[in-house]
Amino acid sequence: MVDLAEAFINLKRFANASKILTQGLSNHRESARLANLMAQLETQQFHPQAAEKIAEQNAKLHPADFEAQKVYLETMVLANNMQSARALAPKLLAQSPHDFLVLYLSGVLEYDVGNLEKARDHLQEAVATDPNAAAPRYSLGQVWARLNDPEAAKEQMQTALELGATQPEIHLELGKALRALGEQQAAAEELKLYQEELRARQTRSMAASKVAQGDKALENGDAQKAAGLYREALEITPDDAQHQYKLAVAMDQLGDILGERAALEKAIQITPDLAVAHNQLGFLASKRGDLLAAEKYFREAVRSAPGFTEAWVNLAATLGLQSRFSEAEEAVNAALKLEPRNPQALLLRDTVAKALVQPQP
């Protein structure tokens, strides 16, 4: 359940993720992990206040759960509730002084109030804890710039870019550091990159708007309109696996199997570990009678997302159709370990058990 919800969040299929998490929380009201995911879902939908509220309730329900407290701290920072965040951060830092996220957020909070030396120290330790994280390096670069050390600022911001930082503002800040060092040509190049990244952000925003409209159309039952909007988004961002998958969903509702399959195949070309796309390709292969292809896709789905109950059930059913009952039993047991009361898995378990005790011809 959790893995599938995470997959839907990553796909920006927020309605699906919300349905799974809401159902999960109704059955497991005290699950800190599900609540943390719900807070993440609200964050992904740019609802920082809603995320903070969920995280706050979870933190109060689980005062000894360090992860729940960290999520609460993070949502407060994102919601710009800096005063409350500044009250919590030192407590978490005292509890776990070497935790990466707490160090990073503490540095951000200290920079916000101009406590530059403390911000520097905590961000440096965050960088040492996870040298491959881009965000604390960017923040540390900002601190060095405020401390009038453009060389150190330049080093951290360049490393942040090498590690995958994408926000346009980093080019602007790096350009300022380069200009302070007298590197005028390099500074001009960074300004150019800043402007290009701003335009790219606008492009992604246009695509996201098309996708949001498509999601709304799909919710309202207009798959034709949704498919058109998803295609328009893909014209802007052709290498977006999430948008390809959404197009496949619309194609499925329209009964366009060839179009659905093409979109799914493009999605896994872009993102090979897209479990939901592998699962749907397995379903399509099973429908056309290609059990070996279906098995391959279902195995890829459970490899990519071991907590994907539906894919385990589908794999078990496919193995059963091939009379590979011992393997089917293993797959259905994996599904029941994840969801002990899953009706499809329970029915399949009984079917496989009967097949195992029957004499084989």
PyMOL commands that set and color helices and strands:
alter all, ss='L'
color gray80, all
select helices_A, chain A and resi 2-10+14-27+32-44+48-61+66-78+82-95+100-112+116-129+134-146+150-162+169-180+184-219+223-236+241-254+257-270+275-287+291-304+309-321+325-338+343-357
alter helices_A, ss='H'
color red, helices_A
deselect
rebuild
show_as cartoon
